[in-house]
Amino acid sequence: MLHTSIPSPSISYFDLGPLRVHFYALCILTGIIIAVWMSSARLTARGGKPGMVMDIAMWTVPIGIVGGRLYHVVTHPTDYFFPGADLWKVLFVWEGGLAIFGSILFGSIGAYIGCRRAGIRFFSFADALAPGLLLAQAFGRFGNYFNHELYGGPTTLPWGLEIESTNAAFPPGLPAGTLFQPLFLYEMIWNTIGVVLIIVVLERRFNLRWGKALGFYLLWYGAGRAFLESLRLDPTEYFLFGLKINVDIALLAAIAGIVLIVVQTRRHPGPETSIYRTSEKPPIDEPTARDPSSGSHTDVGPVLELPNGQLGDRRRDG
């Protein structure tokens, strides 16, 4: 019988002069670039100004990265806070450890600020972002592959992932050479399917505006992530309702997606006519009445022409 498996990469970085470049960081950066590009194209096609997404990304990306790292550190305190620990490693994002739920939460705050400054609706931006965000997360998961992380239980499947027994997360009691479920790969595939569903299927059949594309993103990613999190071997220190905290958060995200779709469908059954918060159309000039005594125009307010040719004031005539 032919034995096959997925080998883990032997390197996770390369040196470029004095600079050390980590593949995990490159994958995250690639995902961000793709998300910005896709979102910009989609928002511009809906009436947005070119370059607007870059202005919003200036708020979204850094706040999202800080939030993702903060969430990871808070939910894995013993990895960073112990006697003799190097506390500077809290900042070593390139070594792995960006929690997507923290990035989504804090990134949403940054996006809201950016949208307010740009004068567009937050949900309009979020709908344009949804497929690009899924694709960005897929590239981020590829970074987990280089860091030898995000895997599930032992498996004999031909696509089992090779993890060295010296890995800190290698389960005790298992023999060297044990293969594991490649959860990073499953999530990459799941996210890519979600992108295809939004762009190719759902947006062609339904009105995925007013936050409904965002709702589908939360539903799709939350449901998939809840299942995959239940398979992870990574130790966690927090449980809620008998489930890992990340499973709870993922299920909550899926439920929030359903609620968002239902509420926005009822509130906005029609098409989205503009992505802007307020109309940018110039005000229509009101007609003016002629002062017969002076021969000049005098602004006397909104004027109504009566059937007999006389002029009446809308403010007095109701």
Secondary structure, DSSP 4 states (H G I P E B T S, - for coil): -----BPPPS-SEEEETTEEEEHHHHHHHHHHHHHHHHHHHHHHHTTPPTTHHHHHHHHHHHHHHHHHHHHHHHH-GGGT-STT--GGGGG-GGGS---HHHHHHHHHHHHHHHHHHHTB-HHHHHHHHHHHHHHHHHHHHHHHHHTT----SB--STTPEE--TTSTTSPTTPPTT-EE--HHHHHHHHHHHHHHIIIIIIHHHS---TTHHHHHHHHHHHHHHHHHHHH--S--S-EETTEEHHHHHHHHHHHHHHHHHHHHHHH--S----SBSS--SPPPPPP-EEETTTTEEE--SSEEE-TTS-EEETTT--
